[in-house]
């Protein structure tokens, strides 16, 4: 009895352990599969994050590269110890026996520098629009000081390299000069006693002008100073005295700068058709203010010759309207003004008695320069003034180019003056002549001074009537015939002389069905936004062109109007409505979709034929086709979920198999147990 029960317990225990083993084995298998799947997902996530971060990094670099920032460049310079007691120094590129010395200063230029190279023998810097500003820094090594070591002292000299200064060199002088050819130099800026206050920098002490950048210009900065050094003692009648060694130095910096946008401008033909301001020269009644007009007669020193001509280039056409010259520019044109100096300003009309002189008390009353009561400024040897009229009718602040005739004096034929966008402009060139008329023993005793002015106006206008339309929500440009559900904005690209007209049409129910109805029309302005639903027809014309430019845009979500815009007007509203009634429907982009037995077929809007069936049936076919495709795609590509389900099925099969084997083993044990019992009973 006890033996039989023991067998039953053994069988139950065996069944329990076999079952638990199978369950644990399945659990382990599932856990392993899950860990593999989880590791795969983590690996894919890390890969995605890594790719996303890399993409962000690249976008950041690209954004940084696209930013236009000012760049600071140091210009290489040299220091020379000068000979004798004169501030005379070598020209650039020349082999010199001047003794080079250690340099203690630094010239830095700042601007949108985008191109660095060489011009002749000096560094060249191309600027992408705008100007350059100059700064000078000194390390203070030889600042004025009470010491035996070499140090800067005040110098009474008033001449530097043959140039007469308006002041003494003092404790250091900076002299900035410009040149068109790198040979003939003119002083643009100077400052004396620069080291007297022991300041070691001059920030933004000079900024280039438009003419310099447009034409290209050589620059030379000379920093001159005198030093003393006590080298010992010497005896004299008055006793012991310091033995002093005097030296003079010059720091020289040479370079060339230009605007890359104007570098490739072609010189205009020097023909009468391209001349601006012809026959506009007058002698002013007043020397101060360049006011009034006085007839130039045979006794006038300016009789019978001209200082030069202004030419215009980079345009499509020139016309005259209401006595005003209008310069028409097309897409890609760069309207530019040039000046051709025909005289030697030290010997005008080949007469050494007639010279252009400095007007140190200059004032132009027409341009109101300089501003203020009884204010004057140094016009130098000829001053050019240019100003633009604002759309409001008021004039903007004039550009002033002093010493213009000096800047134009070179072996070059023409001087690039300025680039012009659309607008109205005024130009004036003021200069003063000295005429040594009466002489005694070769000396002028009564010099005669007179002032002259060249003045003209012109207008720059677009030759075409182009305008642009942009989506009010996304900001993207819209083509003619586009659909803009959220509206659009008008952009005239800065054009001042375009006249814009628009009309808005909507659909209305009439006795013969849906028809177009004009709801609003009028003029439009630059930057105006349109959001009301309808078909907009925008047209533009110019004061200086007979052509008209027209564009159409649809604002809204009406399918019939979307299809009308998509057809480009080749289909009427009635035709589109008829197609829809026969089963066609309109896609999101306005394309008319016709019913087809084999599915959906997008057809051109021209020559569309109708098919049997309703629009709802066709759309139903489209949905069923999408469902079919989804099923096919699902069957073709198993998902991670189906793989997991397969693993679960394998586990269930394994459990059943173990259970069956356990049942067979138990049955065999019980069978042998019963046989044993029968044998035992028979023995009794």
PAMARGU-548561 format. One record per residue: x, y negated, z negated of N, C-alpha, C in turn. Coordinates in steps of 0.001 Angstrom, whole numbers, plus 500000, padded with zeros to 6 digits. Layout:
PAMARGU-548561
XYZXYZXYZ;...
end
This chain:
PAMARGU-548561
500836501218500000500000500000500000500860498748500000;501829498795499091502752497650499023503544497529500308;503928498655500830504703498641502109503878498050503241;502578498388503275501731497840504362501585496347504267;501447495866503035501303494415502859502599493685503198;503673494353502836504969493714503167505124493557504676;504678494557505391504753494499506857503896493367507407;502692493237506814501818492171507299502427490798507033;503008490633505843503666489350505534504845489107506450;505586490149506736506751490001507646506299489573509032;505211490195509475504680489825510808504231488372510827;503517487949509780503046486552509719504203485575509675;505223485947508854506402485065508764507110484971510099;507238486115510767507890486111512084507129485249513077;505819485371513061504997484564513981505149483072513690;505163482750512377505290481329511983506621480730512455;507718481481512193509041480958512566509209480852514074;508686481832514793508766481759516265508003480552516809;506812480342516253506001479196516716506679477872516395;507171477727515157507845476489514766509101476257515593;509805477337515864511003477197516722510661476685518102;509582477215518640509159476755519973508769475287519954;508002474914518868507577473502518768508771472580518613;509742472992517750510940472161517558511753472036518836;511826473168519559512568473125520838511921472158521809;510601472185521862509891471252522755510071469805522313;509996469616520998510177468247520485511561467722520814;512559468607520653513933468196520979514062467839522457;513404468683523294513465468422524745512806467091525085;511632466835524456510946465565524719511759464378524241;512365464536523039513178463441522495514362463131523394;514996464199523897516142463999524795515715463302526080;514567463772526617514061463136527856513727461677527614;513105461404526454512747460012526136513979459150525980;515027459715525331516253458928525137516917458633526468;516883459631527375517465459396528710516696458313529442;515345458405529361514507457403530024514732456023529434;514826455986528071515058454701527405516404454122527788;517445454985527852518782454518528239518775453969529652;518003454653530514517907454184531909517253452810531971;516160452656531179515470451361531171516373450261530620;517113450581529542518028449587528964519095449197529970;519621450222530671520670449950531670520136449062532781;518893449367533237518303448549534292518022447133533792;517569447006532520517300445678531955518571444863531849;519652445524531366520929444818531256521426444378532624;521227445262533620521644444914534978520863443717535485;519522443697535218518687442580535648519106441286534979;519309441374533632519723440177532901521054439666533406;521974440617533667523294440227534170523175439535535511;522335440117536405522154439505537725521493438147537600;520506438026536674519816436751536486520767435680535981;521619436061534983522572435092534450523571434679535514;524016435657536324524955435329537404524319434376538392;523032434635538713522330433765539650522189432360539082;521883432290537742521779430965537119523114430233537153;524193430991536900525523430381536932525813429812538307;525490430587539350525751430121540716524923428893541027;523644428904540579522797427747540821523322426529540089;523825426753538856524389425640538099525584425048538785;526468425951539314527642425459540030527231424705541277;526219425250541979525768424592543201525203423221542883;524408423150541789523840421869541389524938420889541042;525955421387540342527068420505539961527817420034541200;527967420937542185528680420568543406527917419521544193;526561419575544131525756418655544908525693417267544285;526063417150543029526019415848542379527134414954542914;526744413729543229527722412775543734528241411957542558;529511412131542210530086411430541072531296410624541504;531568409551540743532738408737541029533999409465540587;535050409293541354536324409956541097537380408897540845;538268409173539894539390408272539606540660408898540165;541396408123540949542659408577541522543777407614541137;544926408172540784546096407357540503546902407185541777;547225405947542100547998405641543301549486405668542948;550238406385543734551675406491543469552360405145543717;553207404757542793553934403495542929555415403660542660;556160402607542950557607402595542706558003401269542078;559038401313541245559587400102540637560966399826541224;561175398571541642562469398166542194563063397059541334;564390397162541113565111396051540500565541395138541631;565112393875541562565299392959542675566691392335542676;567061391859543859568364391221544025568275389744543645;569370389229543226569487387791542933568381387348541972;567893386139542204566863385588541328565530385434542052;565373386114543171564167385939543977563286387186543896;561975386935543924561029388045543957560750388418545419;561720388980546069561554389467547438561699390983547413;560743391674548024560747393131547907560535393791549265;560855395080549361560816395774550653559397396064551107;559248396194552422557968396596552993557806398102552851;556578398545552908556325399973552794556893400718553995;557442401880553736557967402723554808559365402365555255;559877401247554787561214400834555202562275401434554277;563390401828554862564516402268554047565129401030553413;565322401122552111565751399930551393566953400234550521;567800399190550354568928399330549436568589398735548064;567282398447547857566849397995546536566996399152545549;567427398825544357567647399844543346566319400228542695;565995401518542762564768401995542119564983402124540621;563921401899539883563988401954538428562792402737537898;562792403002536606561699403750535994560414402935536041;559301403606536402558021402909536489557277403024535164;556691401909534736555991401888533455554501401599533613;554062401344534825552655401020535056551942402115535826;550633401925535996549814402884536730548617402156537330;548411402359538647547252401799539330546239402917539558;545014402714539079543946403703539250542815403089540065;542290403873541019541146403425541817539984404371541539;538770403812541529537588404606541201536494404360542211;535843405439542663534743405339543604534335406710544106;533436406735545092532964407997545676534002408500546679;535186408825546185536297409252547041536060410691547482;535988410910548797535694412250549310536743412746550290;537676411890550683538680412307551662540018411657551302;541058412469551217542385411969550863543367412428551928;544139411482552453545112411830553484546220410804553557;546683410561554777547759409592555020547363408669556160;547698407404556027547531406410557077548891405778557285;549485406076558416550885405714558641551726406376557554;552318405594556660553182406193555627552601406071554229;551348405620554106550779405369552780549581406289552536;549227406516551264548045407332550959546781406684551518;545847407527551949544590407057552519543435407665551742;542426406834551417541282407294550634539987406947551367;539230407996551728537932407807552360536830407807551322;535951406828551386534891406663550397533546406913551070;532719407725550430531407408061550968530390407012550529;530510405834551111529616404734550772530064404001549512;529637402772549365529969402001548172531348401377548248;531900401035547081533166400319546993534154401072546104;535355400525546029536368401006545098536639399907544079;536844400307542834537267399351541810538676399714541368;539490398692541061540900398882540709541113398564539229;541951399371538598542360399128537208543863399343537099;544500398530536242545956398649536061546261398893534589;547173399847534348547565400196532979549089400094532849;549538399572531709550976399441531447551287400113530121;552397400863530072552691401640528861553293400819527721;553562399547527967554018398664526898555474398801526525;556256399570527312557658399810526968558450398519526816;558230397573527704559024396332527676558168395110527391;557140395268526585556329394125526192557218393060525536;556848391776525660557631390710525015557812390977523521;559049390891523038559328391173521633560677390582521229;560870390383519962562131389875519426563050391053519130;563845391408520098564734392557519951565912392409520904;566948393160520642568096393144521549567845394011522776;566862394946522647566570395821523783565934395023524916;565940395609526088565363394942527257563867394734527048;563403393524527322561994393203527128561590392086528087;560283391977528321559737390990529253559781389604528622;560201388632529439560235387239529001559514386389530042;559225385168529675558521384262530574559449383769531682;558870383650532881559632383211534051558944381991534652;559720380958534971559159379721535514558987379755537028;559362380830537669559243380926539130557786380773539564;557586380113540713556246379908541252556120380483542660;557072381336543026557051381930544365557360383422544266;556563384212544984556743385666545019556727386115546473;557856386630546925557981387142548290557523386106549324;557913384865549095557576383789550029556190383210549831;555435383700548853554070383232548609554086382227547463;553542381039547729553461380021546699552291380324545768;552581380455544475551542380719543487550963379421542952;549762379500542430549141378341541786549561378233540329;550458379100539895550879379144538498552289379730538438;552869379683537276554182380308537080554013381820536914;555077382550537201555038383998537002554770384310535539;555378383496534655555155383683533231555596385062532775;554881385600531829555206386930531310554478388002532126;554826388021533403554281389019534315553125388515535145;553144388809536462552065388423537380551655389618538234;550336389776538408549784390771539319549323390067540574;549711390610541719549379390011543002548821391106543910;547521391013544232546890391990545126546729391370546502;547209392090547526547138391596548894546461392626549794;545860392129550881545183393001551844545735392748553240;545573393746554088546053393628555464545245394551556366;545016394128557593544321394977558551545272395936559240;546544395540559353547495396363560102548672396851559261;548718396459557971549819396865557116551079396043557324;550971394962558085552138394116558370551927392680557901;550790392118558273550472390744557876549590390812556632;550097390221555534549416390341554244548814389013553800;547605389121553173546926387952552634546542388227551185;546710387204550349546433387365548921544926387393548673;544463388465548004543045388604547687542757388302546218;543772388513545354543561388299543909544916388179543234;544999387310542235546246387183541480545953386757540050;546876387124539154546718386757537746548096386657537119;548356385543536437549637385328535787549586385594534293;550784385698533689550903385911532243550128387138531761;550144388199532537549312389357532216549788390092530967;551079389946530617551601390677529459551782389785528231;551306388555528310551542387619527208550811388039525936;549662388667526085548891389096524918549121390564524597;550112391132525247550476392535525033549299393477525281;548460393100526245547370393990526644547927395013527623;547579396276527397548174397305528247547263397783529365;546127397110529569545296397525530706544432396371531199;544143396424532483543216395502533138542164396367533824;541022396537533185539978397410533713539161396701534786;538990397389535923538129396900537009538431395443537364;539709395156537548540078393768537822539726393344539247;539438394319540126539093393959541508538170395019542096;537245394564542950536367395478543682536424395160545166;536527396201545979536627395997547425535338395381547973;535436394745549137534279394119549774533730395026550876;532525394705551332531899395483552406532745395453553677;533251394275554008534039394147555238535298394992555148;535956394966554017537176395764553848536883397243554040;535806397732553424535496399153553508534985399528554896;534184398682555495533642398976556823534739398991557873;535647398024557790536706397912558791537902398795558479;538072399179557202539296399852556780540343398804556447;541059398983555352541948397924554887543152398514554152;544309397902554363545514398227553590545540397344552346;546026397927551243546130397190549986547562397312549457;548041396214548878549353396200548242549238395467546912;549553396180545823549577395556544510551032395400544090;551408394162543791552762393866543307552667393354541874;553395393995540979553470393575539584554902393095539340;555075391787539145556421391227539016556627390693537603;557837390847537096558165390315535775559683390215535620;560076389394534670561491389156534358561782389726532977;562981390307532815563371390868531510564711390288531061;564942390373529764566235390008529176566689391129528255;568024391298528197568608392289527306569894391716526719;570036391804525412571259391324524756572288392453524812;573345392228525565574355393274525779575596393087524907;575667391982524178576828391741523331576911390288522924;578128389856522595578337388463522202579413387843523086;579372386525523179580414385803523898580747384536523113;581996384166523235582446382960522527582336381763523451;581985380652522879581916379398523625582401378271522719;582399377092523275582836375921522525581979375720521280;580705376175521394579777375992520283579744377204519356;580620378147519581580678379325518721580196380570519449;579838381585518658579385382838519232577948382722519721;577738383318520870576384383336521446576108384731522008;574810385054522095574430386355522652574738386399524147;575222387524524544575439387760525960574159388395526513;573479387671527391572149388086527860572218388514529328;571610389683529603571509390186530971570067390004531442;569881389231532530568550389002533085568327389927534285;567094390443534377566724391274535533565305390913535956;565049391130537244563694390939537770563244392237538444;561990392568538201561453393824538716560151393583539484;559845394529540344558539394562540997558072396016541060;556833396223540617556166397511540828555313397365542077;555462398289543019554727398212544279553834399439544461;552576399177544837551613400234545138550998399932546504;551105400872547423550527400722548759549498401835548984;548368401493549605547418402523550042546424401920551034;545654402808551653544655402416552659543315402996552221;542214402240552381540880402709551997539870402323553070;538854403174553220537845402944554253536557403681553884;535477403292554531534182403953554373534066405014555456;533941406284555059533894407360556053532656407259556939;531599406602556461530377406472557258530546405486558401;531536404585558286531750403584559336533012403855560147;533752404896559762535051405142560389534929405422561875;533876406136562278533750406560563674532836405658564499;532534404481563977531722403550564772532481403111566020;531791403111567130532414402673568374532279401164568531;533356400560569002533310399116569226532298398789570320;531518397743570118530546397364571163531251396752572363;530590396819573486531126396155574680531094394651574457;532190393998574825532265392552574647531656391863575862;530336391990575938529574391381577031528569390416576427;528086389500577241527183388464576739525905389040576128;525443390174576678524203390762576175524325391200574720;525552391468574260525752391943572894526166390849571923;526210389615572379526641388503571524525468387995570693;525717387801569402524738387175568522525246385786568136;524340384818568123524708383459567723525467382683568775;525297383052570023525968382303571090525470380853571097;526385379924571309526055378487571390525428377956570094;525736378586568963525156378115567695526147377280566885;527347377041567420528354376252566702527926374790566603;528031374246565374527742372824565169528812372248564254;529016370943564384529829370218563411528874369620562389;529158369844561117528238369381560087528461367898559801;527377367236559449527480365819559133528237365592557827;528055366508556897528706366370555604529773367446555440;530908367045554883531973368011554618531569368928553474;530950368347552455530494369151551336529062369627551587;528881370923551519527536371488551677527249372023553058;528122371697554043527913372150555427526480371869555872;526050370622555675524698370202555997524671369352557257;523518369380557925523298368514559070524052368957560314;523779368273561417524405368578562699524936367296563339;526102367440563896526732366315564582527250366800565929;527006366017566963527388366442568305528902366526568448;529371367618569082530801367791569332531125367111570671;531860366022570593532199365240571795533650365472572201;534085364774573224535432364952573751536536364540572810;536235363738571794537268363322570843537325364253569625;536457365263569622536410366206568493537508367256568672;538237367606567603539294368618567728538762370001568111;537432370216567965536843371521568294536204371508569684;536452370490570433535798370345571740536381371347572752;535481372132573394535886372974574513536433374346574152;536400374759572900536897376104572552536078376683571388;536098377988571246535341378665570194536294379406569258;535872379537568008536672380272567034536601381776567290;535455382244567758535284383667568045533825383984568298;533532385253568559532169385696568840531769386847567930;530481386872567593529899388002566869529230388936567876;529537390230567767528940391235568636528172392249567796;527122392814568390526348393852567725526534395165568480;526611396252567726526770397577568323525892398600567620;525808399805568194525067400896567571523565400736567630;523027400254568753521585400031568877521069400670570166;519740400696570305519118401251571509518755400171572522;518326399016572008517915397947572923517894396625572172;517986395533572912517854394181572357516771393465573146;515856392840572435514837392048573109514651390740572366;514040389814573011513785388505572410512285388323572259;511868387988571042510453387787570780510286386552569916;509481385615570403509243384351569705510551383634569399;511503383684570358512774382996570210513733383664569253;513433384887568822514277385593567869514823386865568504;516097387163568247516703388381568769516306389563567892;515771390607568523515347391821567822516199392981568328;516865393644567397517736394777567723516999396056567361;516740396893568353515997398125568131516962399280567918;516709400044566858517537401203566545516696402469566592;517309403538567107516641404834567177517223405751566112;516681406963566032517177407932565053518659408200565278;519466408064564223520908408296564322521717407062564647;521064405972565043521794404737565355522293404073564071;523482403465564150524035402672563052524334401276563591;523423400366563313523588398998563805524719398330563034;525680397782563754526856397185563114527160395834563731;527703394940562902528090393601563340529611393517563369;530145392934564441531590392822564642531939391372564942;533185391006564619533648389649564925534964389714565688;535007388944566756536211388860567583536824387472567401;537923387401566625538621386132566398539490385819567612;539234384685568235539943384335569466541089383345569248;541261382880568010542249381831567769543298382259566740;544465381646566871545462381680565813545091380558564860;544666380903563642544106379881562758545167378884562284;546427379153562539547478378177562242547808377314563461;547157377652564589547445376923565828546238377067566756;545134376473566335543887376631567072543971375988568456;543374376642569431543383376172570827544804375954571315;545735376735570715547166376653571058547743375268570792;547171374583569805547621373238569434548024373285567957;549310373107567683549772373240566298549314372094565405;548627371104565976548083370021565153546717370394564565;546108371479565091544764371885564648544874373207563895;544543373195562619544647374404561791543396374570560936;543099375835560618542035376130559652542652376036558262;542048375227557400542618375006556064541664375519554988;542211375637553786541410376075552644540376375016552284;539158375487552050538116374612551514537938374995550045;538697374357549196538706374720547773537457374252547038;536694373335547645535448372869547045534295373173547994;534159374449548299533142374866549260531766375003548644;530766374739549479529376374904549067528512374966550324;527564375916550366526649376020551498525244375749550986;524703374591551341523394374210550833522276375036551465;522476375505552685521453376325553334521234377644552605;522308378286552182522236379546551440522219379320549925;522357378052549513522396377686548094523483378473547355;524685378382547918525864379042547352526947377994547115;527528377922545896527136378669544701525918378038544041;525249378807543185524065378303542499524467377320541404;523585376391541130523847375420540068524063374021540614;523888373024539745524024371615540125525498371245540234;525845370641541371527218370170541608528259371266541374;527926372474541794528847373599541671529566373828542998;530831374204542909531627374476544106532413375760543890;532903376340544993533726377535544908534778377474546012;535812378254545847536890378280546832536458379143548012;536157378491549137535767379202550348536979379777551086;538169379293550712539353379745551426539335379284552872;539971380064553715540044379695555138538909380395555890;537749379825555736536552380358556390535801381320555487;534486381100555342533646381978554530532442382429555339;532193383748555290531036384337555963529967384640554927;528717384273555236527593384543554349526519385304555119;525995386363554503524937387174555109523872387421554054;522621387210554414521551387520553482520365388136554233;519577388907553478518446389649554044517148389147553436;516128389039554277514822388614553786514058389830553270;513518389725552056512741390805551464511358390879552103;510661392036551966509314392150552540508356391080552031;508624390545550824507767389499550265507983388153550935;509032388051551763509339386789552435510448386014551769;510860386429550573511950385755549874513290386357550289;514327385533550245515660386001550614516361386604549398;517107387672549661517886388299548607519187387551548376;519956388028547411521232387410547084522199387588548253;522819386504548722523701386625549895525008387338549580;525539388032550580526888388579550498527856387488550945;528895387276550167529835386190550429531210386778550686;531811386421551816533147386905552178534060385699552379;534760385335551305535686384210551406536938384634552168;537662383646552684538871383908553476538596384862554630;537398384725555210536987385651556266537893385582557489;538300384374557867539133384238559065540530384807558840;541000384774557582542282385414557276542142386925557413;541027387463556877540809388909556958540653389376558393;540190388490559269539991388858560675541248388669561507;542249388009560948543454387694561713544380388898561749;544515389530562900545432390652563094545529390933564575;546272391964564896546419392338566295545217393131566790;544339393605565844543154394348566259542214393425567020;541482394023567967540594393220568798539361392759568029;538710393668567300537462393346566624537533393699565140;536757392974564356536643393249562927535237393739562648;535118394940562074533815395439561649533368394622560445;532179394085560518531703393213559448530768393954558504;529712394575559059528702395146558188527819396108558960;527170397017558211526152397911558762524783397400558333;523789397541559211522473396975558922521371398014559051;520477398017558061519241398783558145518141397855558649;516926398388558746515823397594559260515557396396558357;515329395236558960515057394039558181515412392777558952;515201391621558304515526390307558880516777389759558189;517681389189558987518966388744558447519296387334558930;520081386647558075520663385347558407522173385434558229;522913384827559155524376384855559102524902383434559292;525905383062558473526549381751558628528051381907558414;528830381268559261530282381211559112530680379747558962;531222379395557781531641378028557486533168377954557453;533725376937558101535176376746558020535520375268558213;536743374936557796537196373543557776538475373410558598;538509372396559451539682372137560296540430370888559823;541738370963559983542596369799559752543226369426561091;543125368134561435543649367666562716544663366559562449;545926366866562738546977365866562554547011364977563787;546186363935563790546019363120564989547053362015565098;547269361279564010548172360123564054549481360492563385;550587360347564107551897360687563569552847359506563703;553732359348562744554786358340562781556096359044562464;557019358953563428558313359633563293558132361141562996;557127361733563691556914363172563548556161363578562311;555708362625561512554978362939560287553532362449560402;552609363288559993551200362909560012550920361942558872;550357360801559207550069359824558156548567359758557848;547727360140558813546279360109558573545671361404559103;545734362493558318545116363742558780543591363611558774;542974364268559725541523364206559861540928365575559535;539902365600558705539254366851558322537813366860558831;537382368004559290535997368154559749535537369589559477;534220369765559232533665371080558900532718371560559997;532693372885560185531912373482561272531146374694560749;530064374985561466529195376086561034528636376826562240;528766378165562201528088379039563165526952379714562413;525711379541562887524554380062562173523586380726563152;523085381912562771522083382591563610521277383570562759;520113383939563296519234384928562656518978386063563643;518682387236563087518286388363563931517486389348563097;516838390269563785515999391263563131516383392645563649;516422393622562733516665395020563090515373395787562858;514896396504563890513646397257563787513821398634564410;513010399575563952513038400924564515512420400922565907;513082401634566815512573401719568182511420402702568275;511318403645567336510229404622567361509201404294566290;508107405038566304507016404811565356506906405941564346;508010406596564037507982407779563196507563407458561753;506736408362561224506398408340559806506311409794559339;506250409987558007506300411338557454505168411529556441;504703412786556354503651413150555417504178414249554497;503902414125553185504382415088552206503224415582551348;503258416885551014502227417481550184502192416785548819;500990416399548383500862415644547130501229416478545914;501146417802546014501435418671544867502854419204544906;503279419750546041504598420398546125505699419459546576;505339418364547254506346417429547751506999417869549046;506577418997549608507169419483550857506608418701552043;507436418599553097507011417850554280505947418628555042;504953417920555547503848418524556284503985418221557772;503820419251558578503876419068560030502510418626560536;502490418159561758501235417777562384500310418990562441;499053418815561991498102419918562000498146420770560750;498869420374559736499005421171558519497752421074557651;497647422013556701496551422037555732497127421723554354;496568420725553686497050420307552366495865420294551408;495589421399550724494412421466549843494395420397548757;495586419985548287495662419026547179495921417588547622;495940417344548925496173415999549418497588415787549923;497871414570550391499183414259550958499554412814550674;500864412518550829501375411164550623502021410665551900;501809409384552194502368408750553393503742408170553088;504710408421553979506071407905553807506527407289555124;506859405998555084507284405282556296508790405236556452;509516405948555587510985406029555666511624404649555684;511054403727554912511636402396554792511341401460555939;510552401894556902510268401042558057509400399854557649;509783398666558116509098397432557705508080396937558733;508166397441559951507358396846561018506393397832561653;506001398874560901505007399826561387503624399433560878;502635399589561738501242399375561364500555400730561366;500026401143560206499431402465560050497909402348559959;497219403180560749495752403245560702495349404701560513;494286404925559736493817406295559542492291406332559577;491768407540559881490333407785559752490130409154559115;489068409291558313488756410556557639487405411057558121;487387412325558579486167412939559090485778414127558212;484465414330558037483946415468557283482859416140558115;482388417339557691481301418055558367479963417664557756;478993417393558614477636417093558145476645417938558932;475512418225558310474446418976558984473614418024559825;473578418286561123472766417496562038471668418348562646;470902417766563534469795418514564147470315419639565041;471562419501565497472129420548566347473225421328565606;473213421330564225474180422099563441475254421211562842;476370421864562431477477421138561810478209420283562831;478466419021562475479191418111563363480178417292562537;481178416706563238482160415848562583481572414457562383;481834413890561214481303412571560898482407411721560279;482689410546560850483708409643560320483177408982559055;483864409227557930483423408670556661484213407425556255;485446407328556726486236406160556335487360405942557334;487688404691557564488837404337558405489393403008557931;490683402818558163491308401570557737492816401656557850;493493400660557309494952400624557336495503401312556091;496730401781556196497376402483555076498748401880554835;499236402049553607500529401499553218501499402606552841;502759402263552853503810403212552491503611403707551057;503678405038550867503522405618549545502099405932549144;501112405583549973499709405817549624499405407319549620;498553407758548658498194409166548502496722409352548861;496423410421549616495063410716550050494667412102549522;493567412166548755493137413442548165491691413794548492;490905412859549027489513413160549375489469414162550521;488511415089550467488422416142551478488071415566552840;488661416159553861488364415745555222489543415929556156;489278415712557434490333415735558446490814414301558648;492116414091558407492698412748558529493464412642559853;493196411574560561493964411246561759494734409965561463;496074410081561415496924408929561078497686408518562329;497623407253562672498321406739563856499187405550563459;500312405392564159501220404278563873501644403598565163;501833402307565070502364401529566187503287400453565631;504175399967566488505162398974566077504943397666566824;505440396590566222505366395289566892506208395256568153;507158396191568250508130396109569344508083397325570261;506963398067570227506813399227571097505345399400571448;505084399828572683503703400047573119503216401456572801;504109402335572423503724403721572160503025403847570812;502234404928570679501501405222569442501825406652569024;502142406839567750502392408169567199501195408572566351;500696409821566546499491410268565858499711411641565228;499208411826564004499268413115563308497920413395562650;497621414725562518496383415132561859496707416059560688;495978415853559583496158416662558381494776416965557805;494578418216557336493312418541556677493533418666555173;492686417991554414492696418073552963491421418772552523;491553419911551843490380420637551376490490422124551597;489349422830551355489333424297551439488228424822552350;487554423971553085486479424397553982487066425237555112;486560426485555247487126427414556232486953426952557668;485824426341557969485582425893559342486579424805559722;486807423858558809487758422785559103489197423307559121;489508424287558293490846424890558332491089425550559687;490085426275560179490216426913561493490318425871562594;489575424777562449489634423705563448491041423109563521;491655422882562351493016422342562331494012423344562901;493822424622562573494735425653563063494678425765564579;493511425536565143493365425646566605493977424470567338;494339423427566577494912422248567225493911421494568072;492632421694567782491602420990568538491144421719569778;491706422924570030491306423667571232489930424302571071;489464424443569814488128424963569537487282423869568911;486028423846569267485113422886568663484530423479567384;483921422627566574483276423087565352482189424109565684;481443423836566741480361424746567134480903426111567535;482008426150568273482598427425568687483068428235567476;483705427578566530484191428269565330483031428828564531;481959428041564375480787428509563623480154429708564308;480114429692565627479543430811566384480344432086566159;481675431976566137482523433150565904482270433739564519;482129432878563516481885433348562153480525434033562061;479528433463562743478194434073562750478215435465563376;479165435722564284479246437020564963480191437997564261;480660437648563058481440438609562294482868438220562003;483393437177562633484774436761562357484841436043561013;486011436000560430486196435215559214487541434494559295;487723433504558413488898432625558445489865433017557334;491110433258557725492148433589556743492577432333555983;493442432516554967493862431407554111494554430300554889;495342430679555911496090429673556672495296429082557821;493996429430557924493158428883558976493049429753560209;493759430873560240493682431773561388492327432470561416;491711432551562595490432433254562751490721434733562956;490111435585562100490317437033562156489066437670562746;489251438412563854488149439036564558487988440486564113;486753441030564132486550442445563823487173443327564892;487667444499564478488307445422565415488072446849564925;487832447800565826487519449179565452488678449866564741;489886449457565064491055450121564474491567449394563243;490924448386562816491374447649561632491167446171561832;492045445401561256491943443948561341492975443447562307;492585442597563203493509442052564198493441440543564156;494589439894563910494650438433563949494859438015565383;494004437112565862494081436707567266494404435248567359;494905434847568491495128433437568740493789432740568803;493790431484568498492544430729568467492072430371569860;492855430606570854492434430313572218491910431589572861;490700431537573477490149432669574200489770433817573302;489171433595572091488799434648571153487464435248571583;487372436618571619486117437295571942485567437942570689;484257437942570501483637438491569297483467439992569415;483419440695568246483211442136568163481966442402567315;481508443675567372480342444041566594480702444142565117;479691443971564289479914444092562851479847442741562179;479599442750560909479511441520560130480818441225559461;480946439979558965482173439585558280482386440387557013;481286440721556275481437441486555043481929442884555324;481480443476556470481956444810556827483438444793557142;483865443779557874485281443672558232486128443521556978;485682442639556045486434442468554809486456443759554001;485313444550554084485292445844553408486322446786553980;486465446773555325487488447605555962488875447220555479;489094445920555360490411445463554925490721445963553522;489705445925552623489914446396551255490208447886551245;489413448669552064489625450117552114491001450455552662;491446449682553672492781449914554209493838449667553152;493664448622552334494620448339551266494639449463550242;493408450000549905493353451093548947494057452329549483;493819452620550803494460453771551431495965453642551399;496434452453551731497876452216551692498421452394550287;497664451926549279498126452053547902498237453512547506;497236454342547928497269455769547606498445456442548276;498663456094549560499774456693550292501103456319549673;501228455063549287502472454625548663502689455323547333;501563455525546574501682456209545293502097457651545465;501584458300546517501945459691546747503375459830547223;503813458853547952505163458930548519506231458659547486;505921457873546450506934457467545485506439457746544068;506850458866543454506380459178542100506862458137541108;506022457899540117506377456910539101506991457591537900;507500456778536964508068457311535732506991458002534895;505746457571534977504657458161534217504403459593534669;504366459835535993504136461182536505505267462110536097;506480461615536035507621462425535601507466462838534144;506963461943533317506736462259531904505646463309531749;504575463168532539503507464153532503504024465533532895;504921465599533872505503466867534301506279467499533146;507028466673532400507776467181531250506835467764530197;505684467111529955504714467599528977504149468951529403;503878469066530722503364470336531241504374471460531035;505648471219531277506701472220531076506777472635529608;506628471687528695506678471993527273505517472910526862;504298472614527376503127473428527056503315474868527536;503862474984528750504113476327529299505092477100528412;506119476409527911507122477059527060506496477548525756;505602476739525160504930477126523914504062478363524133;503304478339525240502425479490525536503247480756525720;504369480624526435505231481781526675505759482368525363;506205481535524450506716481987523155505606482668522348;504420482040522402503291482605521655502929483994522158;502923484144523508502608485466524091503635486498523662;504901486165523726505957487086523310505817487456521840;505482486448521020505285486722519592504135487689519377;503047487463520135501885488359520015502243489791520402;503038489963521456503458491300521894504294491974520826;505237491225520243506087491791519184505252492224517996;504301491384517592503434491709516445502609492951516728;502087492998517983501271494173518343502083495445518257;503344495405518726504206496586518668504490496979517225;504751495979516363505025496275514954503828496937514297;502645496369514565501431496933513972501164498341514473;501472498530515781501235499860516372502110500896515704;503435500538515544504343501478514886503962501677513415;503426500648512838503023500755511433501881501744511265;500925501706512166499776502617512069500206504067512272;501134504252513231501607505616513466502300506151512223;503054505298511561503736505729510331502742506144509257;501660505431509153500653505744508143499991507095508407;499739507337509717499093508606510042499998509781509701;501303509599510000502236510691509678502306510914508171;502223509864507432502294509991505962501096510760505403;499948510487505905498734511152505423498726512637505760;499214512946506903499230514367507304500177515155506424;501237514496505937502201515169505068501626515467503726;500718514717503260500103514909501970499179516113502023;
end
